Amino acid sequence: MKTNVDILLVTHAKAFGGAERHTLQLLAKLSESNIKFGFLYCGDGLDSKIPHYIPSACLHKVNAKVKNCNAKDFSTWYAKIGKFKARAIVIIKPSYFAFDALFILLTKAIGSFVITIEHSLPIKRPTLEYFGIFPKVGLWRIKDEATRLIHSIATDKTISVSEIGKKQLITHTYLKRKDIAVCENGICFEEWQYDEEQATHFYLRHNIDKRAYVFGCIGHLFPIKAFDLAIDAFSLLKQEYRDRCYLCIVGSGPEHSRLNKLIQKNNLTNVLLIDHQTEMLPVYSAIDTMLITSKSESAPLTLLEGIACGCNIIASDTGNCEKVLNTLGAGTIVKSRAPDDWTIAIEKSLDKSIMAEGRRQPVNAIFRKKYSLAHTIDRFISCISHTNG
């Protein structure tokens, strides 16, 4: 017998990051509402992370893949999704191609209405090259376009977490403007407040001089995060600046070994690779300035969490970073990917810290209202609930 729900949420969590934290916030809010929901997930990222107050009857871990699926994976998902009768199926995508195109088609075949939540920017279409006046279109290009087309036609509604995400979806997929809604990320400001005691504990655990100025990078150690840019920038610091600061790169992932070799190659004793932390408040409280070096982001939660804890921000020109900093009225956007330009921004930040009375950046009321969790999650639920299913 099928379980009747208003919405069935499906996601894949390889690790625990911003998209996963946002998903748990969404589940918590749904638990408080009259909306009946089910939640199917695979991967290890949410293991032991789901709060006890979210009803366990709603939660189901699926031992099957959503990417590079085989017949067994499809069969497993078909059976799991088929146990629910939902007005809408909501696929939460940490990245645009995190799910096979055929998986999206499968959910469309089972459910009457499919919504995707896009937490990242879609991969840009490759530039079309020409042979004389004739375009070079190989099988790889046809396959790429076919994948984008299937993702688009199998989706009835898409929710992007930023305006720039919506623009990129219109440009690099077959989605129509009218089918894309924007619901920006938000955070609970009460949970993210600077804590001097926790910052002190972090300094002690990692042998950091409390008098030093701390820069930080937070996130999965993936190439797209470009934490090597921060290391290269630190390697170019004048000695007078280098002696006064640390760089803490907090996270885990496949780039760990390469980043460690880069640190050793440049003999950077003030750059620390720190494994992913279960509790992030001590990390944000210890960091004076966050470096967001990503090549591509839509709406990074780390940006909002860092700001809420009073961190200064130096960010690349990606996603909604510039828009967020304009609302805050502070922070620095570095439009270049050259390490020396980041070095200049870091040195300026250190110069400002000498003149500043305190290290923490205050958060204005307009910013708090715009990016409050209650406001943004309510909009997400409204977008999800008002379907044609």
N, C-alpha and C positions, 0 to 999 in steps of 0.2 A: 504494500500500500504506500502511495506517495505522500510525502509531507508537504502540506501547503504552506508556502511562504510568500511574502511580498517580493523579497529580493534574495537572490543567491549570489554571494560574493565568492570569487575564485582568484587566488593569487599564487605566485611562486616566489619563495624567499630563500635565496642562496645564502644571504647573510642578514645581519640586523643593522639597518641604516635608516635614513630619513623616510623612505617610502614605507618601510615596515612600521616605524613609529607612527606615521600618519594613519596607516591601516588600523592599528590598535586603537588610536583615538576615535576613528570612525566607528569601530565595533563597540567601543564603550558608549558612545553617544546613541547608537542604535539600540543598545541594551536598555537605555533609559526611556526610549520612545515606545509608541504602540506598534512600530513596524516589526513584523515577523520576518526573521532572516535566518539564512544558513550560511556557513562559511567553510569552504573547502580550500585547503592549502597543501602545497608540497614543498620540499626543501627543508633544510635544518635551521633557517634563519629565525623562525618564530618559536622554536623549541624552548620551553621553560620561560618564555617571555609574555605569554598571554595572561593577563590579570585574572585572578580567581573570580572576580565579580561578573565576568562575561559568562553567560550560561554555557556549560560544557555540552549540553544537548545540541547547541547550535554549531559546534566546532567539530570538524572532521579532517584529520590528516590523511592525505592520499599518497600511497606509495607508487607513484607513476610520474613520468616526466611530462613537461609541457613543451620542451624544445628538443628537436631531433627525435621525435616520438616514433616508436615502433607499433606494430599491431596490438601488442599486449597493453601498451600505455593507453592507446585510444580506447581499447575495450574496457580498461579499468575506469577511465574517466567517464565513458558513456554510462557505465553502471552506476557510478557515484552521483553524477549529475542527474541521471534518470530517476533517482530516488526522491527528487524534489519536483514539485509543481510550483514554479515561480512566475510571477508577473514579469520579472526582468532578471537577467543574469548579468552581473557586474564583474568584469574582468579587470583586476588591478595590475597594471603593467609597470614594473620598475624601469624597464627600458622598452623602446618601441617594438623591437623584434624579440622580446623575451619569450613570446609564445609562437609556436608554429602557426603558419597561416591556416593549415588544415585543422588545427585545434580550434581556432576561432570559428571556422566553418562548422565544426562539430557542435559547438555550443549554440550556434545559430539554428542548426537542424533540430536540436533538442528543445531550445527555448524560443519563445515567440519574439522576445525583444532583448537585444544585446547592447550593453553599455560598456565602454572601456574608459578607465581612468589612466591618463598618460602622465607619469611622473617625470618623464625626461623628454628631450627633444628628439624628433625622428632623425635618423641618419639622412644627411643631405644626399640628394641624387648626384651621382657622378656627372662631371661635365661631359657633355656630348661632343665627341671629337668627329671631325669630318675628313673624308678622303676626297679632296677636291670639293665638289658641291654635294657629295653623297655622305650622309651620316654613317659613322661606323657603329653598327648595331649588331653585337654578337649575342650568343646564347646567354652569357652571363647577364647582359643588359635586359634581355627579354624576361629572364627568370626573376631579376630584381624588380622589374616593373609589375610582373604578375603577382609577386608576393605583396607589394604595396597595394595593388588593386584588390586582392582577396581580403586583406586586413580592413580595407575601407568598405567594401560592399557587404561584408558580413557584420558590420557594426551599424547599429541604428542611431546611436548617440555617443558622442565622445566628450569627456570632461578633461580639459587641460588645466594644469596648476599655475599657468601664467599666460599673459597676453602674447608674449613672444612665442610660447609653445603653440598657441593657436595659429599664429602667423606661419610658423614653420610647418605645421600640419597641413595647412592650406596649400603651401608651396610644394611640399615634398611627398604628399600622399594624394589620394583621390577623394578625400573627405570634402564635403561641402561646408561652406561657412555656416549655414543655418543649422547644421547638425553638430556644431562644436560649441560647448559652453565653457566658460572660464570660472573656476573656483580656486582662488589663490590659497596657498598653505597658510596655516596659522598655528600659534602655540599658546599654551597656558602660561601666562606671565608669572602666575603665583608659583609655579613649579621651577621656573628658571630665573633665579635671583642669585646675585653674587654672594658667596659664602666664604668669608676670609678664613675661617677655621678649616674648611675642606680644602681650600687652596694651599694652606700651610701643610696639611697632611700630604698633598700631592707633591709639594716641593721636597719634603723629607723622604718620601718613598723613592723618588727618582734623583736624589742628591743634587737638587737645583738650589743654587744660592738665592735666598728669598729677596735679596737686594737687586738681583738681575732682572732684566726686562725679558719677558717670555713671549715669543711668537709661536703660533700653533697652526697646524693643518690637521683637519679631522675628516675621516672618511675611509671607505674601502681603498685598499692599496691596488687600484686598477690604473692602467695607463691613462685613461680619460681624465683622471684627477690631476695628473701632471705635477705630482709632488716633487719630481726631479727638478722642476723649475725653481721651486723654493730652495732646494739644496744648492743648485747652481748659483742662485742669487746670494745665498749666505757665503759661498766660497769667494765671492768678489767683494765682501765687506772689508772696509779698511780695518786694520787691527784695533784701532781705538774704539770702533763700534763693536767688533766681534767680541772683545773682552767684556762687554757690558750686557750681553744677551744670550738667550738660548732659542733654539727652534725645536719644538716637540711635534713630531708627526705621529698622530694617534690613530691606529687602525690596523687591520690585518688584511692579507690578500696576496695574490700572486706576484706583486711587485716588490715584496719585502726584501728578497735577496738582492735584486738589482739596486734598490735604493741604498741598502746597507753597503754594497760595494762602492757606490758613488760617494757615500759619506767617508769611507775609509780612504778612497783614492785622494780625496781633497783634505784628508787629515782634519776633519771637522769634529773636534771633541765637544763642541757646544750644540751639536745636532743629535737629537735622541729619537730613535724609533721605539715607540711604545705600543704594545699590543692593544687591541680593542678593549675598552673598558666597559664593564656592565653599568656602572654608575658614571654618567657624563658630567654631572654638576661640578665635581671637583676639577675636572679638566677645564671646563669653561671658566671657572673661577680663578684658575691658575694662569690662564692665558691673558696677556695684556692686549695683544693684537692678533687677530685671526688672518691668515693668508688663504684666500680662496683662489687657487691657481687653475681650476678646471678648464679644460678645453670646451666642454659643453655641459650646461646645466639648464634646467627649466626654472625651478624655484627651490633652491637648496634649503632644507630645514635648518642645517647647521648655521646658516647665515642669520636666521631669526633667533635661534637659541643663543648664539654668541652675542648678538646685540642685546638680548634681554638680560644677559649676565654682565653687561657693561663692557664687553670687548670692543676695542677699536677694530676697524675692518679695512683690509687692503684686498681688493677683489679684481679678478679678470672681468673683461667686458663680455659676460655671458649671461644668458637667461634673464631673470628679473633683478639681478644684483644692482644695477644702476638705479632702477626704479625704487627699490627698497631703500637704498642709501639716500636718494633724494627726499624720500618721505622722512627719513631719520634726520636729515640735514647735517650729516657727517659722513666720514669715511672717504676712501680713495679708490677710484677705478683706474686700473692700469690697462690701457688698450693694447699694449705691446706684449708679445710673447718673448721678447729678448730679456735674458737674465739681468743685464746691467740696468735696464729700466726698473726692474723690480728691486734691485739693490738700492737705487736712488730713493724709491718709495719707502723702503725699510729704514734707510738712514734718516730720512726726513721724519719718520715716525719716532725714531729714537731721539732726534733733536727736540721734537715737540714734547716728549715725555719729561725732559729736563725742566721745561718752562711750566708744565702743567702742575696744578696743585694736587690733583689726584689722577690715578691711572684710568679709572673707569669712566666709560662714556655714558652719560645719562640718556634715558629713553623718554621721548616726549609723548604727550597724551594722544596726539593724532596717530602716531605710530602704533601705540597700544590698542587703540580702537580698530584700526584698519586690519591688524594682523592678530586679533584675539581669536583664540580657538573656538569659542562659543559662536562667534560670527561666521567664521569660515566653514566649520563643520556643519552648521545649520544650512548653509548654502549648498554644501555637497549633498546633504540628505534631501533637500528640496529638489535638486536637479535629478537625483536618482529616483525619487518617489514619483515625480510627475512624468510618468512614461505613458506610452500608448499600449503597454502590454495588457 
